[in-house]
Amino acid sequence: MNVFEHKSHDILQSCMQKVVVGAASFLLWKVNKQTLWERVLDEMFHAALNLNLRVAHEMDQQKEVLNIPPDRLDGPMKDRFEKLKKVRLVLESSLIKLDDAIMLFHDF
């Protein structure tokens, strides 16, 4: 069970109620919307922090490539530079999308 499943299990487990209607029994959950909202928002902020830290880590790992002027890159250094550009683009695009989702989730 991962951390998210564990947290969601805690939210639902504390409010689970068994209802028996005739021969059938049902499990119903009552969810505190405010608590759930806060936890999801907290997870989103944590994900944003992780993305920022990952971008910083990738940039730090490739200092050597970044210190060389782009017109002087060749061979494996050029490949490393192109890979870094792609990784950074994906991470920063993900951060922008997450930021938009946080804005919508937080304000509405």
Backbone as JSON Lines, residues from 0, in Angstrom:
{"i":0,"aa":"M","n":[0.86,-1.17,0.0],"ca":[0.0,0.0,0.0],"c":[0.91,1.24,0.0]}
{"i":1,"aa":"N","n":[0.73,2.11,-1.0],"ca":[1.56,3.31,-1.05],"c":[1.02,4.38,-0.09]}
{"i":2,"aa":"V","n":[1.73,5.48,0.0],"ca":[1.37,6.53,0.96],"c":[-0.01,7.11,0.66]}
{"i":3,"aa":"F","n":[-0.31,7.35,-0.62],"ca":[-1.6,7.92,-0.98],"c":[-2.73,6.97,-0.6]}
{"i":4,"aa":"E","n":[-2.56,5.68,-0.91],"ca":[-3.58,4.69,-0.55],"c":[-3.76,4.63,0.96]}
{"i":5,"aa":"H","n":[-2.65,4.72,1.68],"ca":[-2.71,4.69,3.14],"c":[-3.49,5.87,3.69]}
{"i":6,"aa":"K","n":[-3.2,7.07,3.18],"ca":[-3.91,8.27,3.64],"c":[-5.39,8.21,3.28]}
{"i":7,"aa":"S","n":[-5.71,7.78,2.05],"ca":[-7.1,7.72,1.65],"c":[-7.82,6.63,2.43]}
{"i":8,"aa":"H","n":[-7.11,5.55,2.75],"ca":[-7.71,4.5,3.56],"c":[-8.07,5.04,4.94]}
{"i":9,"aa":"D","n":[-7.2,5.86,5.53],"ca":[-7.47,6.47,6.83],"c":[-8.7,7.37,6.78]}
{"i":10,"aa":"I","n":[-8.82,8.15,5.73],"ca":[-9.96,9.07,5.6],"c":[-11.26,8.28,5.53]}
{"i":11,"aa":"L","n":[-11.27,7.24,4.71],"ca":[-12.49,6.47,4.52],"c":[-12.77,5.51,5.67]}
{"i":12,"aa":"Q","n":[-11.74,4.89,6.21],"ca":[-11.92,3.88,7.25],"c":[-12.57,4.47,8.49]}
{"i":13,"aa":"S","n":[-12.18,5.67,8.86],"ca":[-12.71,6.27,10.07],"c":[-14.19,6.61,9.95]}
{"i":14,"aa":"C","n":[-14.7,6.64,8.74],"ca":[-16.09,7.04,8.53],"c":[-16.93,5.93,7.9]}
{"i":15,"aa":"M","n":[-16.4,4.69,7.86],"ca":[-17.12,3.61,7.22],"c":[-18.25,3.13,8.13]}
{"i":16,"aa":"Q","n":[-19.37,2.82,7.51],"ca":[-20.54,2.41,8.26],"c":[-21.23,1.29,7.49]}
{"i":17,"aa":"K","n":[-21.59,0.22,8.18],"ca":[-22.28,-0.89,7.53],"c":[-23.78,-0.69,7.71]}
{"i":18,"aa":"V","n":[-24.52,-0.76,6.61],"ca":[-25.96,-0.6,6.63],"c":[-26.59,-1.89,6.11]}
{"i":19,"aa":"V","n":[-27.51,-2.46,6.87],"ca":[-28.19,-3.69,6.46],"c":[-29.62,-3.34,6.1]}
{"i":20,"aa":"V","n":[-29.99,-3.71,4.87],"ca":[-31.35,-3.49,4.37],"c":[-31.89,-4.85,3.94]}
{"i":21,"aa":"G","n":[-32.77,-5.42,4.74],"ca":[-33.28,-6.75,4.44],"c":[-32.15,-7.76,4.49]}
{"i":22,"aa":"A","n":[-31.98,-8.51,3.4],"ca":[-30.92,-9.53,3.35],"c":[-29.61,-8.96,2.82]}
{"i":23,"aa":"A","n":[-29.64,-7.75,2.29],"ca":[-28.44,-7.15,1.7],"c":[-27.77,-6.21,2.7]}
{"i":24,"aa":"S","n":[-26.47,-6.22,2.68],"ca":[-25.73,-5.26,3.52],"c":[-24.83,-4.41,2.61]}
{"i":25,"aa":"F","n":[-24.72,-3.17,2.97],"ca":[-23.95,-2.21,2.2],"c":[-22.94,-1.53,3.1]}
{"i":26,"aa":"L","n":[-21.78,-1.22,2.52],"ca":[-20.79,-0.41,3.22],"c":[-20.86,1.0,2.65]}
{"i":27,"aa":"L","n":[-21.1,1.94,3.51],"ca":[-21.17,3.34,3.09],"c":[-20.04,4.11,3.74]}
{"i":28,"aa":"W","n":[-19.54,5.11,3.03],"ca":[-18.49,5.95,3.57],"c":[-18.98,7.38,3.64]}
{"i":29,"aa":"K","n":[-18.66,7.99,4.71],"ca":[-18.93,9.42,4.86],"c":[-17.56,10.1,4.81]}
{"i":30,"aa":"V","n":[-17.42,11.0,3.89],"ca":[-16.13,11.66,3.7],"c":[-16.27,13.13,4.1]}
{"i":31,"aa":"N","n":[-15.35,13.56,4.93],"ca":[-15.3,14.98,5.3],"c":[-14.64,15.71,4.12]}
{"i":32,"aa":"K","n":[-15.44,16.45,3.37],"ca":[-14.95,17.09,2.14],"c":[-13.8,18.04,2.43]}
{"i":33,"aa":"Q","n":[-13.88,18.79,3.51],"ca":[-12.82,19.76,3.83],"c":[-11.5,19.04,4.1]}
{"i":34,"aa":"T","n":[-11.55,17.95,4.87],"ca":[-10.33,17.2,5.17],"c":[-9.74,16.59,3.91]}
{"i":35,"aa":"L","n":[-10.61,16.02,3.09],"ca":[-10.16,15.43,1.84],"c":[-9.55,16.5,0.93]}
{"i":36,"aa":"W","n":[-10.2,17.64,0.83],"ca":[-9.73,18.76,0.01],"c":[-8.33,19.17,0.46]}
{"i":37,"aa":"E","n":[-8.15,19.31,1.77],"ca":[-6.85,19.73,2.31],"c":[-5.76,18.7,2.02]}
{"i":38,"aa":"R","n":[-6.1,17.43,2.17],"ca":[-5.1,16.39,1.92],"c":[-4.69,16.32,0.46]}
{"i":39,"aa":"V","n":[-5.65,16.42,-0.44],"ca":[-5.33,16.38,-1.87],"c":[-4.49,17.59,-2.24]}
{"i":40,"aa":"L","n":[-4.85,18.76,-1.74],"ca":[-4.08,19.97,-2.01],"c":[-2.66,19.84,-1.45]}
{"i":41,"aa":"D","n":[-2.54,19.26,-0.28],"ca":[-1.22,19.03,0.32],"c":[-0.38,18.11,-0.57]}
{"i":42,"aa":"E","n":[-1.0,17.06,-1.1],"ca":[-0.28,16.16,-2.0],"c":[0.16,16.88,-3.27]}
{"i":43,"aa":"M","n":[-0.69,17.77,-3.77],"ca":[-0.34,18.52,-4.98],"c":[0.83,19.47,-4.72]}
{"i":44,"aa":"F","n":[0.83,20.14,-3.57],"ca":[1.95,21.01,-3.21],"c":[3.23,20.19,-3.07]}
{"i":45,"aa":"H","n":[3.12,19.01,-2.48],"ca":[4.28,18.16,-2.3],"c":[4.83,17.71,-3.66]}
{"i":46,"aa":"A","n":[3.95,17.4,-4.59],"ca":[4.37,17.01,-5.94],"c":[5.08,18.17,-6.64]}
{"i":47,"aa":"A","n":[4.58,19.4,-6.45],"ca":[5.22,20.58,-7.05],"c":[6.63,20.76,-6.48]}
{"i":48,"aa":"L","n":[6.76,20.57,-5.18],"ca":[8.08,20.67,-4.56],"c":[9.02,19.62,-5.15]}
{"i":49,"aa":"N","n":[8.53,18.4,-5.29],"ca":[9.37,17.33,-5.85],"c":[9.81,17.65,-7.28]}
{"i":50,"aa":"L","n":[8.92,18.21,-8.07],"ca":[9.29,18.59,-9.44],"c":[10.36,19.67,-9.44]}
{"i":51,"aa":"N","n":[10.2,20.66,-8.58],"ca":[11.22,21.73,-8.48],"c":[12.57,21.16,-8.06]}
{"i":52,"aa":"L","n":[12.55,20.27,-7.08],"ca":[13.8,19.67,-6.62],"c":[14.44,18.81,-7.71]}
{"i":53,"aa":"R","n":[13.62,18.13,-8.49],"ca":[14.15,17.3,-9.57],"c":[14.79,18.14,-10.66]}
{"i":54,"aa":"V","n":[14.17,19.27,-11.01],"ca":[14.76,20.18,-12.0],"c":[16.12,20.66,-11.5]}
{"i":55,"aa":"A","n":[16.18,21.07,-10.25],"ca":[17.44,21.54,-9.67],"c":[18.49,20.43,-9.68]}
{"i":56,"aa":"H","n":[18.08,19.21,-9.36],"ca":[19.0,18.07,-9.35],"c":[19.56,17.79,-10.75]}
{"i":57,"aa":"E","n":[18.67,17.78,-11.74],"ca":[19.11,17.52,-13.12],"c":[20.08,18.6,-13.59]}
{"i":58,"aa":"M","n":[19.8,19.85,-13.26],"ca":[20.68,20.93,-13.66],"c":[22.03,20.82,-12.95]}
{"i":59,"aa":"D","n":[22.0,20.43,-11.7],"ca":[23.23,20.28,-10.93],"c":[24.08,19.13,-11.47]}
{"i":60,"aa":"Q","n":[23.43,18.05,-11.87],"ca":[24.14,16.88,-12.4],"c":[24.84,17.2,-13.73]}
{"i":61,"aa":"Q","n":[24.33,18.16,-14.47],"ca":[24.86,18.45,-15.79],"c":[25.6,19.8,-15.85]}
{"i":62,"aa":"K","n":[26.18,20.21,-14.74],"ca":[26.93,21.48,-14.7],"c":[28.01,21.54,-15.78]}
{"i":63,"aa":"E","n":[28.69,20.43,-15.95],"ca":[29.79,20.38,-16.92],"c":[29.29,20.73,-18.33]}
{"i":64,"aa":"V","n":[28.14,20.18,-18.7],"ca":[27.58,20.43,-20.03],"c":[27.1,21.87,-20.14]}
{"i":65,"aa":"L","n":[26.54,22.4,-19.08],"ca":[26.0,23.76,-19.1],"c":[27.08,24.83,-19.16]}
{"i":66,"aa":"N","n":[28.28,24.49,-18.72],"ca":[29.37,25.46,-18.73],"c":[30.03,25.61,-20.1]}
{"i":67,"aa":"I","n":[29.72,24.71,-21.01],"ca":[30.29,24.77,-22.37],"c":[29.33,25.57,-23.26]}
{"i":68,"aa":"P","n":[29.86,26.53,-24.03],"ca":[28.98,27.27,-24.95],"c":[28.31,26.31,-25.93]}
{"i":69,"aa":"P","n":[27.02,26.52,-26.23],"ca":[26.28,25.61,-27.12],"c":[26.92,25.4,-28.49]}
{"i":70,"aa":"D","n":[27.62,26.41,-29.03],"ca":[28.24,26.26,-30.35],"c":[29.5,25.39,-30.3]}
{"i":71,"aa":"R","n":[30.02,25.1,-29.11],"ca":[31.23,24.29,-28.99],"c":[30.94,22.85,-28.55]}
{"i":72,"aa":"L","n":[29.65,22.51,-28.42],"ca":[29.27,21.15,-28.03],"c":[29.38,20.22,-29.23]}
{"i":73,"aa":"D","n":[29.96,19.03,-28.99],"ca":[30.02,18.03,-30.06],"c":[30.02,16.63,-29.44]}
{"i":74,"aa":"G","n":[29.63,15.67,-30.25],"ca":[29.65,14.26,-29.82],"c":[28.77,13.98,-28.62]}
{"i":75,"aa":"P","n":[29.34,13.26,-27.65],"ca":[28.55,12.86,-26.48],"c":[28.08,14.04,-25.62]}
{"i":76,"aa":"M","n":[28.85,15.13,-25.62],"ca":[28.45,16.3,-24.84],"c":[27.19,16.94,-25.44]}
{"i":77,"aa":"K","n":[27.11,16.93,-26.78],"ca":[25.93,17.48,-27.43],"c":[24.72,16.6,-27.13]}
{"i":78,"aa":"D","n":[24.92,15.28,-27.11],"ca":[23.84,14.35,-26.77],"c":[23.35,14.57,-25.34]}
{"i":79,"aa":"R","n":[24.29,14.76,-24.42],"ca":[23.92,15.03,-23.03],"c":[23.15,16.34,-22.9]}
{"i":80,"aa":"F","n":[23.58,17.35,-23.67],"ca":[22.89,18.64,-23.64],"c":[21.47,18.51,-24.17]}
{"i":81,"aa":"E","n":[21.29,17.77,-25.26],"ca":[19.96,17.58,-25.84],"c":[19.06,16.79,-24.88]}
{"i":82,"aa":"K","n":[19.62,15.78,-24.24],"ca":[18.85,15.0,-23.27],"c":[18.42,15.88,-22.09]}
{"i":83,"aa":"L","n":[19.33,16.73,-21.62],"ca":[19.02,17.64,-20.52],"c":[17.89,18.59,-20.92]}
{"i":84,"aa":"K","n":[17.94,19.1,-22.15],"ca":[16.88,19.99,-22.62],"c":[15.53,19.29,-22.6]}
{"i":85,"aa":"K","n":[15.5,18.04,-23.06],"ca":[14.25,17.28,-23.09],"c":[13.72,17.01,-21.68]}
{"i":86,"aa":"V","n":[14.61,16.59,-20.8],"ca":[14.21,16.29,-19.43],"c":[13.68,17.54,-18.75]}
{"i":87,"aa":"R","n":[14.4,18.63,-18.92],"ca":[13.97,19.9,-18.31],"c":[12.62,20.36,-18.87]}
{"i":88,"aa":"L","n":[12.42,20.2,-20.16],"ca":[11.16,20.58,-20.77],"c":[10.0,19.77,-20.19]}
{"i":89,"aa":"V","n":[10.19,18.47,-20.05],"ca":[9.13,17.61,-19.5],"c":[8.84,17.98,-18.05]}
{"i":90,"aa":"L","n":[9.89,18.15,-17.25],"ca":[9.69,18.48,-15.84],"c":[9.02,19.84,-15.66]}
{"i":91,"aa":"E","n":[9.48,20.84,-16.4],"ca":[8.89,22.17,-16.26],"c":[7.48,22.23,-16.83]}
{"i":92,"aa":"S","n":[7.2,21.49,-17.89],"ca":[5.83,21.43,-18.42],"c":[4.9,20.78,-17.4]}
{"i":93,"aa":"S","n":[5.38,19.73,-16.76],"ca":[4.59,19.06,-15.73],"c":[4.32,20.0,-14.56]}
{"i":94,"aa":"L","n":[5.33,20.78,-14.21],"ca":[5.16,21.74,-13.11],"c":[4.13,22.8,-13.46]}
{"i":95,"aa":"I","n":[4.13,23.27,-14.69],"ca":[3.15,24.27,-15.12],"c":[1.74,23.69,-15.08]}
{"i":96,"aa":"K","n":[1.58,22.46,-15.57],"ca":[0.26,21.82,-15.53],"c":[-0.2,21.6,-14.1]}
{"i":97,"aa":"L","n":[0.72,21.18,-13.24],"ca":[0.37,20.98,-11.83],"c":[0.02,22.3,-11.17]}
{"i":98,"aa":"D","n":[0.74,23.35,-11.51],"ca":[0.45,24.67,-10.97],"c":[-0.95,25.13,-11.37]}
{"i":99,"aa":"D","n":[-1.32,24.89,-12.62],"ca":[-2.68,25.23,-13.07],"c":[-3.72,24.43,-12.3]}
{"i":100,"aa":"A","n":[-3.45,23.14,-12.09],"ca":[-4.39,22.31,-11.35],"c":[-4.51,22.76,-9.9]}
{"i":101,"aa":"I","n":[-3.39,23.14,-9.29],"ca":[-3.42,23.64,-7.91],"c":[-4.24,24.91,-7.84]}
{"i":102,"aa":"M","n":[-4.03,25.81,-8.8],"ca":[-4.79,27.06,-8.82],"c":[-6.28,26.78,-8.89]}
{"i":103,"aa":"L","n":[-6.7,25.91,-9.8],"ca":[-8.12,25.59,-9.94],"c":[-8.65,24.89,-8.68]}
{"i":104,"aa":"F","n":[-7.89,23.94,-8.18],"ca":[-8.31,23.18,-7.01],"c":[-8.4,24.06,-5.78]}
{"i":105,"aa":"H","n":[-7.45,24.97,-5.64],"ca":[-7.4,25.83,-4.45],"c":[-8.48,26.91,-4.49]}
{"i":106,"aa":"D","n":[-8.72,27.48,-5.66],"ca":[-9.63,28.62,-5.76],"c":[-11.09,28.24,-5.95]}
{"i":107,"aa":"F","n":[-11.35,27.03,-6.42],"ca":[-12.73,26.65,-6.68],"c":[-13.03,25.47,-5.87]}
